[in-house]
Amino acid sequence: MHRAGPCAILLFAFLFLCPACGARRLYPGPERPREEVVRLRPGTGSMDHRLSILEVDGREIAIDAGELEVLPGRHTVLVRLTHEPRDAQWLQQDPLERSSARYSNPARVTLEFESNPGRTYVVYGTIVDENQPVAWITDRETKKVIVEVRGAAAK
């Protein structure tokens, strides 16, 4: 019988327990009450599109973060959008043979918006005709689109 080593146990703990740790703070100083901060998170899109938040206010986000916390005010968010077709042909391929050659070139879109304390904003995106990226931010509670940007076509 194969026993999991210490690294496997730590990896398991990180992957499954870390989401419970809460949002990643991107502001200095001690943790602030929920009503004083702004939450920003990537939205779920279609199965064919992947959105990653790369930067917030010039600060690089090293990994695909879940929810981020920032202070209220004006923010600049850089996102990457990738079209990753997952059709019947893709599903039939061996996972090791699935080539990234079918993916579109990643496109980047910069969004600027004004945020209010105690609110949660969700970043969405898709790639439309001619590989043109479109990204937008909505207020989670009101469902109102705060900003929408169409980026240049990916080459």
VMD Tcl script that builds the backbone (N, CA, C; Angstrom):
set m [mol new atoms 465]
animate dup $m
set s [atomselect $m all]
$s set {name element resname resid chain x y z} {
  {N N MET 1 A 0.838 -1.180 0.000}
  {CA C MET 1 A 0.000 0.000 0.000}
  {C C MET 1 A 0.883 1.243 0.000}
  {N N HIS 2 A 0.516 2.213 -0.831}
  {CA C HIS 2 A 1.296 3.448 -0.957}
  {C C HIS 2 A 0.803 4.477 0.060}
  {N N ARG 3 A 1.736 5.029 0.831}
  {CA C ARG 3 A 1.380 6.055 1.820}
  {C C ARG 3 A 1.751 7.430 1.288}
  {N N ALA 4 A 0.921 8.372 1.579}
  {CA C ALA 4 A 1.201 9.744 1.169}
  {C C ALA 4 A 2.332 10.307 2.021}
  {N N GLY 5 A 3.267 10.945 1.351}
  {CA C GLY 5 A 4.379 11.563 2.059}
  {C C GLY 5 A 3.980 12.903 2.637}
  {N N PRO 6 A 4.892 13.512 3.408}
  {CA C PRO 6 A 4.586 14.806 4.036}
  {C C PRO 6 A 4.276 15.896 3.012}
  {N N CYS 7 A 4.945 15.865 1.856}
  {CA C CYS 7 A 4.686 16.890 0.834}
  {C C CYS 7 A 3.271 16.761 0.285}
  {N N ALA 8 A 2.837 15.535 0.055}
  {CA C ALA 8 A 1.487 15.311 -0.459}
  {C C ALA 8 A 0.443 15.786 0.547}
  {N N ILE 9 A 0.688 15.554 1.809}
  {CA C ILE 9 A -0.259 15.982 2.849}
  {C C ILE 9 A -0.312 17.508 2.910}
  {N N LEU 10 A 0.833 18.176 2.827}
  {CA C LEU 10 A 0.856 19.635 2.843}
  {C C LEU 10 A 0.164 20.216 1.616}
  {N N LEU 11 A 0.395 19.611 0.453}
  {CA C LEU 11 A -0.247 20.075 -0.768}
  {C C LEU 11 A -1.763 19.930 -0.645}
  {N N PHE 12 A -2.217 18.811 -0.141}
  {CA C PHE 12 A -3.637 18.575 0.063}
  {C C PHE 12 A -4.220 19.646 1.000}
  {N N ALA 13 A -3.545 19.899 2.083}
  {CA C ALA 13 A -4.021 20.883 3.055}
  {C C ALA 13 A -4.088 22.273 2.424}
  {N N PHE 14 A -3.076 22.639 1.651}
  {CA C PHE 14 A -3.047 23.947 1.003}
  {C C PHE 14 A -4.184 24.100 0.006}
  {N N LEU 15 A -4.382 23.102 -0.848}
  {CA C LEU 15 A -5.393 23.182 -1.897}
  {C C LEU 15 A -6.811 23.193 -1.360}
  {N N PHE 16 A -7.066 22.453 -0.314}
  {CA C PHE 16 A -8.434 22.321 0.150}
  {C C PHE 16 A -8.778 23.178 1.369}
  {N N LEU 17 A -7.801 23.586 2.115}
  {CA C LEU 17 A -8.090 24.390 3.296}
  {C C LEU 17 A -7.852 25.871 3.072}
  {N N CYS 18 A -6.991 26.219 2.142}
  {CA C CYS 18 A -6.647 27.618 1.926}
  {C C CYS 18 A -7.840 28.473 1.480}
  {N N PRO 19 A -8.759 27.962 0.639}
  {CA C PRO 19 A -9.897 28.803 0.297}
  {C C PRO 19 A -10.667 29.267 1.530}
  {N N ALA 20 A -10.613 28.534 2.592}
  {CA C ALA 20 A -11.302 28.937 3.816}
  {C C ALA 20 A -10.573 30.080 4.519}
  {N N CYS 21 A -9.354 30.352 4.098}
  {CA C CYS 21 A -8.569 31.404 4.732}
  {C C CYS 21 A -9.131 32.791 4.439}
  {N N GLY 22 A -10.000 32.925 3.452}
  {CA C GLY 22 A -10.594 34.211 3.120}
  {C C GLY 22 A -9.886 34.879 1.959}
  {N N ALA 23 A -10.237 36.123 1.750}
  {CA C ALA 23 A -9.716 36.884 0.625}
  {C C ALA 23 A -8.251 37.270 0.860}
  {N N ARG 24 A -7.554 37.449 -0.244}
  {CA C ARG 24 A -6.158 37.896 -0.183}
  {C C ARG 24 A -6.153 39.417 -0.086}
  {N N ARG 25 A -5.539 39.944 0.966}
  {CA C ARG 25 A -5.479 41.391 1.176}
  {C C ARG 25 A -4.397 42.023 0.311}
  {N N LEU 26 A -4.770 43.092 -0.392}
  {CA C LEU 26 A -3.820 43.833 -1.217}
  {C C LEU 26 A -3.652 45.255 -0.695}
  {N N TYR 27 A -3.846 45.438 0.585}
  {CA C TYR 27 A -3.664 46.760 1.178}
  {C C TYR 27 A -2.755 46.622 2.402}
  {N N PRO 28 A -2.064 47.702 2.752}
  {CA C PRO 28 A -1.145 47.641 3.899}
  {C C PRO 28 A -1.896 47.717 5.217}
  {N N GLY 29 A -1.202 47.324 6.258}
  {CA C GLY 29 A -1.751 47.462 7.604}
  {C C GLY 29 A -2.581 46.272 8.033}
  {N N PRO 30 A -3.216 46.423 9.179}
  {CA C PRO 30 A -4.000 45.314 9.735}
  {C C PRO 30 A -5.275 45.060 8.934}
  {N N GLU 31 A -5.835 43.907 9.159}
  {CA C GLU 31 A -7.091 43.544 8.503}
  {C C GLU 31 A -8.180 44.525 8.931}
  {N N ARG 32 A -9.017 44.897 7.988}
  {CA C ARG 32 A -10.092 45.845 8.258}
  {C C ARG 32 A -11.439 45.138 8.219}
  {N N PRO 33 A -12.450 45.728 8.841}
  {CA C PRO 33 A -13.785 45.119 8.794}
  {C C PRO 33 A -14.314 45.036 7.365}
  {N N ARG 34 A -15.147 44.078 7.116}
  {CA C ARG 34 A -15.703 43.807 5.788}
  {C C ARG 34 A -16.353 45.049 5.170}
  {N N GLU 35 A -17.028 45.845 5.982}
  {CA C GLU 35 A -17.732 47.019 5.457}
  {C C GLU 35 A -16.789 48.168 5.070}
  {N N GLU 36 A -15.491 48.041 5.381}
  {CA C GLU 36 A -14.524 49.091 5.040}
  {C C GLU 36 A -13.682 48.747 3.813}
  {N N VAL 37 A -13.799 47.534 3.309}
  {CA C VAL 37 A -12.963 47.113 2.185}
  {C C VAL 37 A -13.822 46.775 0.970}
  {N N VAL 38 A -13.134 46.572 -0.136}
  {CA C VAL 38 A -13.755 46.190 -1.400}
  {C C VAL 38 A -13.260 44.796 -1.738}
  {N N ARG 39 A -14.152 43.941 -2.178}
  {CA C ARG 39 A -13.753 42.599 -2.619}
  {C C ARG 39 A -13.859 42.528 -4.128}
  {N N LEU 40 A -12.874 41.888 -4.726}
  {CA C LEU 40 A -12.786 41.737 -6.175}
  {C C LEU 40 A -12.494 40.281 -6.457}
  {N N ARG 41 A -13.252 39.685 -7.376}
  {CA C ARG 41 A -13.001 38.281 -7.676}
  {C C ARG 41 A -13.307 37.986 -9.136}
  {N N PRO 42 A -12.640 36.962 -9.677}
  {CA C PRO 42 A -12.942 36.564 -11.052}
  {C C PRO 42 A -14.276 35.832 -11.097}
  {N N GLY 43 A -15.031 36.094 -12.148}
  {CA C GLY 43 A -16.309 35.417 -12.324}
  {C C GLY 43 A -16.133 34.113 -13.062}
  {N N THR 44 A -17.144 33.315 -12.977}
  {CA C THR 44 A -17.128 32.070 -13.736}
  {C C THR 44 A -17.646 32.377 -15.123}
  {N N GLY 45 A -16.963 31.855 -16.101}
  {CA C GLY 45 A -17.367 32.096 -17.477}
  {C C GLY 45 A -17.814 30.814 -18.121}
  {N N SER 46 A -17.770 30.811 -19.421}
  {CA C SER 46 A -18.136 29.593 -20.136}
  {C C SER 46 A -17.000 28.591 -20.001}
  {N N MET 47 A -17.291 27.373 -20.353}
  {CA C MET 47 A -16.279 26.321 -20.262}
  {C C MET 47 A -15.111 26.582 -21.209}
  {N N ASP 48 A -15.359 27.381 -22.262}
  {CA C ASP 48 A -14.330 27.620 -23.285}
  {C C ASP 48 A -13.434 28.818 -23.012}
  {N N HIS 49 A -13.735 29.610 -21.993}
  {CA C HIS 49 A -12.953 30.813 -21.741}
  {C C HIS 49 A -12.404 30.812 -20.321}
  {N N ARG 50 A -11.169 31.231 -20.220}
  {CA C ARG 50 A -10.508 31.303 -18.919}
  {C C ARG 50 A -10.095 32.750 -18.674}
  {N N LEU 51 A -10.416 33.257 -17.490}
  {CA C LEU 51 A -10.062 34.616 -17.116}
  {C C LEU 51 A -9.172 34.553 -15.886}
  {N N SER 52 A -8.079 35.292 -15.936}
  {CA C SER 52 A -7.175 35.392 -14.790}
  {C C SER 52 A -6.924 36.863 -14.498}
  {N N ILE 53 A -6.968 37.228 -13.227}
  {CA C ILE 53 A -6.582 38.580 -12.829}
  {C C ILE 53 A -5.067 38.568 -12.675}
  {N N LEU 54 A -4.381 39.367 -13.497}
  {CA C LEU 54 A -2.915 39.411 -13.477}
  {C C LEU 54 A -2.370 40.480 -12.533}
  {N N GLU 55 A -3.041 41.637 -12.512}
  {CA C GLU 55 A -2.563 42.755 -11.687}
  {C C GLU 55 A -3.745 43.563 -11.159}
  {N N VAL 56 A -3.552 44.138 -9.995}
  {CA C VAL 56 A -4.480 45.116 -9.439}
  {C C VAL 56 A -3.633 46.309 -9.018}
  {N N ASP 57 A -3.901 47.454 -9.618}
  {CA C ASP 57 A -3.160 48.692 -9.324}
  {C C ASP 57 A -1.655 48.502 -9.490}
  {N N GLY 58 A -1.263 47.775 -10.517}
  {CA C GLY 58 A 0.151 47.550 -10.804}
  {C C GLY 58 A 0.793 46.470 -9.960}
  {N N ARG 59 A 0.064 45.912 -9.029}
  {CA C ARG 59 A 0.599 44.853 -8.169}
  {C C ARG 59 A 0.282 43.505 -8.794}
  {N N GLU 60 A 1.326 42.766 -9.106}
  {CA C GLU 60 A 1.174 41.471 -9.764}
  {C C GLU 60 A 0.525 40.455 -8.830}
  {N N ILE 61 A -0.414 39.714 -9.381}
  {CA C ILE 61 A -1.059 38.633 -8.652}
  {C C ILE 61 A -0.365 37.356 -9.109}
  {N N ALA 62 A 0.404 36.753 -8.237}
  {CA C ALA 62 A 1.292 35.651 -8.610}
  {C C ALA 62 A 0.552 34.383 -9.026}
  {N N ILE 63 A -0.563 34.101 -8.419}
  {CA C ILE 63 A -1.304 32.890 -8.756}
  {C C ILE 63 A -2.742 33.264 -9.034}
  {N N ASP 64 A -3.483 32.336 -9.608}
  {CA C ASP 64 A -4.903 32.589 -9.812}
  {C C ASP 64 A -5.556 32.703 -8.451}
  {N N ALA 65 A -5.697 33.930 -8.034}
  {CA C ALA 65 A -6.273 34.173 -6.712}
  {C C ALA 65 A -7.784 34.081 -6.803}
  {N N GLY 66 A -8.387 33.736 -5.723}
  {CA C GLY 66 A -9.838 33.760 -5.662}
  {C C GLY 66 A -10.268 35.188 -5.417}
  {N N GLU 67 A -10.724 35.455 -4.228}
  {CA C GLU 67 A -11.199 36.779 -3.881}
  {C C GLU 67 A -10.045 37.639 -3.363}
  {N N LEU 68 A -10.027 38.882 -3.803}
  {CA C LEU 68 A -9.002 39.840 -3.398}
  {C C LEU 68 A -9.674 40.967 -2.631}
  {N N GLU 69 A -8.975 41.549 -1.670}
  {CA C GLU 69 A -9.485 42.698 -0.924}
  {C C GLU 69 A -8.598 43.901 -1.179}
  {N N VAL 70 A -9.229 45.022 -1.502}
  {CA C VAL 70 A -8.535 46.293 -1.698}
  {C C VAL 70 A -9.301 47.363 -0.928}
  {N N LEU 71 A -8.703 48.532 -0.818}
  {CA C LEU 71 A -9.381 49.646 -0.176}
  {C C LEU 71 A -10.283 50.339 -1.196}
  {N N PRO 72 A -11.331 51.014 -0.754}
  {CA C PRO 72 A -12.226 51.706 -1.687}
  {C C PRO 72 A -11.489 52.770 -2.485}
  {N N GLY 73 A -12.000 53.079 -3.655}
  {CA C GLY 73 A -11.411 54.104 -4.505}
  {C C GLY 73 A -11.277 53.622 -5.933}
  {N N ARG 74 A -10.450 54.319 -6.687}
  {CA C ARG 74 A -10.241 53.997 -8.105}
  {C C ARG 74 A -9.203 52.886 -8.219}
  {N N HIS 75 A -9.502 51.891 -9.066}
  {CA C HIS 75 A -8.590 50.760 -9.252}
  {C C HIS 75 A -8.415 50.433 -10.722}
  {N N THR 76 A -7.241 49.894 -11.032}
  {CA C THR 76 A -6.925 49.424 -12.367}
  {C C THR 76 A -6.666 47.922 -12.270}
  {N N VAL 77 A -7.375 47.163 -13.083}
  {CA C VAL 77 A -7.282 45.705 -13.058}
  {C C VAL 77 A -6.865 45.218 -14.441}
  {N N LEU 78 A -5.805 44.428 -14.485}
  {CA C LEU 78 A -5.348 43.821 -15.733}
  {C C LEU 78 A -5.753 42.359 -15.715}
  {N N VAL 79 A -6.485 41.940 -16.756}
  {CA C VAL 79 A -6.916 40.544 -16.844}
  {C C VAL 79 A -6.383 39.909 -18.120}
  {N N ARG 80 A -6.253 38.595 -18.054}
  {CA C ARG 80 A -5.861 37.807 -19.230}
  {C C ARG 80 A -7.033 36.897 -19.568}
  {N N LEU 81 A -7.375 36.870 -20.852}
  {CA C LEU 81 A -8.443 36.006 -21.348}
  {C C LEU 81 A -7.864 35.026 -22.350}
  {N N THR 82 A -8.263 33.785 -22.226}
  {CA C THR 82 A -7.807 32.753 -23.151}
  {C C THR 82 A -9.000 31.932 -23.582}
  {N N HIS 83 A -9.081 31.675 -24.881}
  {CA C HIS 83 A -10.119 30.797 -25.416}
  {C C HIS 83 A -9.535 29.393 -25.477}
  {N N GLU 84 A -10.149 28.475 -24.764}
  {CA C GLU 84 A -9.665 27.102 -24.690}
  {C C GLU 84 A -10.783 26.164 -25.122}
  {N N PRO 85 A -10.861 25.852 -26.423}
  {CA C PRO 85 A -11.963 25.010 -26.905}
  {C C PRO 85 A -11.988 23.654 -26.204}
  {N N ARG 86 A -13.163 23.289 -25.757}
  {CA C ARG 86 A -13.342 21.981 -25.111}
  {C C ARG 86 A -14.534 21.288 -25.776}
  {N N ASP 87 A -14.366 20.972 -27.037}
  {CA C ASP 87 A -15.421 20.317 -27.782}
  {C C ASP 87 A -15.282 18.803 -27.681}
  {N N ALA 88 A -16.094 18.091 -28.437}
  {CA C ALA 88 A -16.084 16.628 -28.376}
  {C C ALA 88 A -14.712 16.066 -28.749}
  {N N GLN 89 A -14.070 16.645 -29.739}
  {CA C GLN 89 A -12.738 16.181 -30.153}
  {C C GLN 89 A -11.744 16.352 -29.003}
  {N N TRP 90 A -11.800 17.471 -28.326}
  {CA C TRP 90 A -10.902 17.737 -27.199}
  {C C TRP 90 A -11.137 16.722 -26.089}
  {N N LEU 91 A -12.407 16.442 -25.795}
  {CA C LEU 91 A -12.739 15.516 -24.721}
  {C C LEU 91 A -12.261 14.097 -25.000}
  {N N GLN 92 A -12.169 13.717 -26.260}
  {CA C GLN 92 A -11.755 12.364 -26.625}
  {C C GLN 92 A -10.247 12.182 -26.585}
  {N N GLN 93 A -9.501 13.260 -26.553}
  {CA C GLN 93 A -8.048 13.164 -26.527}
  {C C GLN 93 A -7.557 12.697 -25.165}
  {N N ASP 94 A -6.419 12.025 -25.190}
  {CA C ASP 94 A -5.741 11.667 -23.951}
  {C C ASP 94 A -5.310 12.973 -23.278}
  {N N PRO 95 A -5.516 13.108 -21.974}
  {CA C PRO 95 A -5.147 14.373 -21.299}
  {C C PRO 95 A -3.706 14.799 -21.549}
  {N N LEU 96 A -2.814 13.858 -21.703}
  {CA C LEU 96 A -1.410 14.215 -21.940}
  {C C LEU 96 A -1.172 14.697 -23.358}
  {N N GLU 97 A -2.106 14.405 -24.261}
  {CA C GLU 97 A -1.941 14.806 -25.656}
  {C C GLU 97 A -2.682 16.088 -25.992}
  {N N ARG 98 A -3.454 16.605 -25.059}
  {CA C ARG 98 A -4.196 17.837 -25.329}
  {C C ARG 98 A -3.201 18.976 -25.476}
  {N N SER 99 A -3.129 19.491 -26.654}
  {CA C SER 99 A -2.121 20.498 -26.968}
  {C C SER 99 A -2.660 21.904 -26.764}
  {N N SER 100 A -1.823 22.761 -26.248}
  {CA C SER 100 A -2.212 24.155 -26.092}
  {C C SER 100 A -2.194 24.874 -27.432}
  {N N ALA 101 A -1.795 24.173 -28.509}
  {CA C ALA 101 A -1.766 24.793 -29.831}
  {C C ALA 101 A -3.169 25.214 -30.277}
  {N N ARG 102 A -4.206 24.590 -29.739}
  {CA C ARG 102 A -5.570 24.940 -30.118}
  {C C ARG 102 A -6.066 26.169 -29.369}
  {N N TYR 103 A -5.348 26.596 -28.373}
  {CA C TYR 103 A -5.783 27.751 -27.584}
  {C C TYR 103 A -5.475 29.026 -28.362}
  {N N SER 104 A -6.321 30.011 -28.198}
  {CA C SER 104 A -6.021 31.300 -28.816}
  {C C SER 104 A -4.881 31.950 -28.033}
  {N N ASN 105 A -4.263 32.918 -28.680}
  {CA C ASN 105 A -3.245 33.681 -27.959}
  {C C ASN 105 A -3.936 34.407 -26.819}
  {N N PRO 106 A -3.335 34.388 -25.646}
  {CA C PRO 106 A -3.971 35.103 -24.531}
  {C C PRO 106 A -4.084 36.589 -24.850}
  {N N ALA 107 A -5.202 37.165 -24.500}
  {CA C ALA 107 A -5.424 38.594 -24.691}
  {C C ALA 107 A -5.469 39.254 -23.326}
  {N N ARG 108 A -5.001 40.486 -23.279}
  {CA C ARG 108 A -5.009 41.240 -22.020}
  {C C ARG 108 A -5.914 42.448 -22.169}
  {N N VAL 109 A -6.670 42.698 -21.114}
  {CA C VAL 109 A -7.578 43.845 -21.091}
  {C C VAL 109 A -7.375 44.565 -19.762}
  {N N THR 110 A -7.286 45.894 -19.828}
  {CA C THR 110 A -7.159 46.713 -18.624}
  {C C THR 110 A -8.486 47.405 -18.347}
  {N N LEU 111 A -8.960 47.250 -17.126}
  {CA C LEU 111 A -10.214 47.854 -16.691}
  {C C LEU 111 A -9.938 48.838 -15.566}
  {N N GLU 112 A -10.568 50.008 -15.615}
  {CA C GLU 112 A -10.461 50.977 -14.529}
  {C C GLU 112 A -11.855 51.232 -14.001}
  {N N PHE 113 A -11.974 51.256 -12.664}
  {CA C PHE 113 A -13.290 51.476 -12.080}
  {C C PHE 113 A -13.173 52.099 -10.701}
  {N N GLU 114 A -14.268 52.723 -10.289}
  {CA C GLU 114 A -14.374 53.330 -8.963}
  {C C GLU 114 A -15.131 52.354 -8.074}
  {N N SER 115 A -14.565 52.043 -6.910}
  {CA C SER 115 A -15.175 51.060 -6.016}
  {C C SER 115 A -15.666 51.710 -4.734}
  {N N ASN 116 A -16.656 51.083 -4.137}
  {CA C ASN 116 A -17.253 51.576 -2.896}
  {C C ASN 116 A -17.034 50.575 -1.768}
  {N N PRO 117 A -16.880 51.063 -0.539}
  {CA C PRO 117 A -16.638 50.160 0.591}
  {C C PRO 117 A -17.804 49.198 0.822}
  {N N GLY 118 A -17.439 47.981 1.235}
  {CA C GLY 118 A -18.440 46.977 1.553}
  {C C GLY 118 A -19.012 46.264 0.346}
  {N N ARG 119 A -18.547 46.585 -0.847}
  {CA C ARG 119 A -19.090 45.988 -2.068}
  {C C ARG 119 A -18.176 44.870 -2.570}
  {N N THR 120 A -18.763 43.961 -3.324}
  {CA C THR 120 A -18.009 42.907 -4.007}
  {C C THR 120 A -18.199 43.103 -5.500}
  {N N TYR 121 A -17.091 43.126 -6.219}
  {CA C TYR 121 A -17.113 43.298 -7.665}
  {C C TYR 121 A -16.589 42.022 -8.315}
  {N N VAL 122 A -17.243 41.630 -9.411}
  {CA C VAL 122 A -16.886 40.398 -10.106}
  {C C VAL 122 A -16.413 40.760 -11.508}
  {N N VAL 123 A -15.252 40.206 -11.889}
  {CA C VAL 123 A -14.661 40.460 -13.197}
  {C C VAL 123 A -15.017 39.302 -14.129}
  {N N TYR 124 A -15.602 39.644 -15.268}
  {CA C TYR 124 A -15.975 38.649 -16.271}
  {C C TYR 124 A -15.255 38.953 -17.576}
  {N N GLY 125 A -15.203 37.989 -18.462}
  {CA C GLY 125 A -14.626 38.223 -19.770}
  {C C GLY 125 A -14.934 37.109 -20.726}
  {N N THR 126 A -14.782 37.433 -22.002}
  {CA C THR 126 A -14.967 36.446 -23.055}
  {C C THR 126 A -14.166 36.899 -24.269}
  {N N ILE 127 A -14.058 36.039 -25.219}
  {CA C ILE 127 A -13.407 36.387 -26.484}
  {C C ILE 127 A -14.454 36.189 -27.566}
  {N N VAL 128 A -14.689 37.252 -28.343}
  {CA C VAL 128 A -15.729 37.221 -29.368}
  {C C VAL 128 A -15.105 37.189 -30.754}
  {N N ASP 129 A -15.849 37.588 -31.742}
  {CA C ASP 129 A -15.405 37.544 -33.137}
  {C C ASP 129 A -13.974 38.037 -33.320}
  {N N GLU 130 A -13.280 37.358 -34.200}
  {CA C GLU 130 A -11.906 37.749 -34.556}
  {C C GLU 130 A -10.979 37.817 -33.357}
  {N N ASN 131 A -11.202 36.965 -32.378}
  {CA C ASN 131 A -10.367 36.916 -31.179}
  {C C ASN 131 A -10.333 38.226 -30.410}
  {N N GLN 132 A -11.428 38.977 -30.440}
  {CA C GLN 132 A -11.475 40.232 -29.700}
  {C C GLN 132 A -11.914 39.972 -28.258}
  {N N PRO 133 A -11.082 40.346 -27.297}
  {CA C PRO 133 A -11.451 40.162 -25.889}
  {C C PRO 133 A -12.404 41.255 -25.407}
  {N N VAL 134 A -13.318 40.850 -24.558}
  {CA C VAL 134 A -14.228 41.789 -23.913}
  {C C VAL 134 A -14.225 41.433 -22.433}
  {N N ALA 135 A -14.017 42.420 -21.585}
  {CA C ALA 135 A -14.030 42.185 -20.138}
  {C C ALA 135 A -14.912 43.242 -19.491}
  {N N TRP 136 A -15.537 42.859 -18.376}
  {CA C TRP 136 A -16.388 43.790 -17.664}
  {C C TRP 136 A -16.396 43.456 -16.178}
  {N N ILE 137 A -16.753 44.457 -15.393}
  {CA C ILE 137 A -16.845 44.304 -13.943}
  {C C ILE 137 A -18.275 44.613 -13.531}
  {N N THR 138 A -18.847 43.746 -12.706}
  {CA C THR 138 A -20.197 43.981 -12.200}
  {C C THR 138 A -20.174 44.080 -10.683}
  {N N ASP 139 A -21.159 44.784 -10.161}
  {CA C ASP 139 A -21.389 44.821 -8.723}
  {C C ASP 139 A -22.180 43.553 -8.404}
  {N N ARG 140 A -21.662 42.709 -7.532}
  {CA C ARG 140 A -22.293 41.418 -7.258}
  {C C ARG 140 A -23.711 41.566 -6.711}
  {N N GLU 141 A -23.936 42.554 -5.882}
  {CA C GLU 141 A -25.244 42.694 -5.263}
  {C C GLU 141 A -26.293 43.251 -6.225}
  {N N THR 142 A -25.938 44.294 -6.977}
  {CA C THR 142 A -26.908 44.944 -7.863}
  {C C THR 142 A -26.923 44.341 -9.265}
  {N N LYS 143 A -25.890 43.567 -9.596}
  {CA C LYS 143 A -25.729 42.979 -10.943}
  {C C LYS 143 A -25.479 44.044 -12.017}
  {N N LYS 144 A -25.238 45.281 -11.609}
  {CA C LYS 144 A -24.996 46.379 -12.543}
  {C C LYS 144 A -23.575 46.291 -13.090}
  {N N VAL 145 A -23.449 46.496 -14.413}
  {CA C VAL 145 A -22.130 46.533 -15.040}
  {C C VAL 145 A -21.505 47.890 -14.707}
  {N N ILE 146 A -20.339 47.856 -14.066}
  {CA C ILE 146 A -19.644 49.074 -13.645}
  {C C ILE 146 A -18.788 49.623 -14.784}
  {N N VAL 147 A -18.112 48.723 -15.490}
  {CA C VAL 147 A -17.261 49.109 -16.617}
  {C C VAL 147 A -17.168 47.928 -17.575}
  {N N GLU 148 A -17.076 48.226 -18.871}
  {CA C GLU 148 A -16.865 47.195 -19.891}
  {C C GLU 148 A -15.845 47.724 -20.878}
  {N N VAL 149 A -14.880 46.853 -21.243}
  {CA C VAL 149 A -13.821 47.258 -22.164}
  {C C VAL 149 A -13.652 46.179 -23.227}
  {N N ARG 150 A -13.585 46.624 -24.468}
  {CA C ARG 150 A -13.255 45.728 -25.581}
  {C C ARG 150 A -11.775 45.965 -25.900}
  {N N GLY 151 A -11.001 44.916 -25.828}
  {CA C GLY 151 A -9.576 45.014 -26.103}
  {C C GLY 151 A -9.291 44.809 -27.571}
  {N N ALA 152 A -8.035 44.977 -27.929}
  {CA C ALA 152 A -7.607 44.754 -29.311}
  {C C ALA 152 A -7.617 43.266 -29.589}
  {N N ALA 153 A -7.859 42.913 -30.834}
  {CA C ALA 153 A -7.870 41.505 -31.216}
  {C C ALA 153 A -6.525 40.865 -30.929}
  {N N ALA 154 A -6.564 39.656 -30.382}
  {CA C ALA 154 A -5.331 38.925 -30.103}
  {C C ALA 154 A -4.721 38.486 -31.414}
  {N N LYS 155 A -3.415 38.550 -31.497}
  {CA C LYS 155 A -2.721 38.174 -32.742}
  {C C LYS 155 A -2.087 36.823 -32.627}
}
mol reanalyze $m
mol bondsrecalc $m
mol representation Tube
mol addrep $m
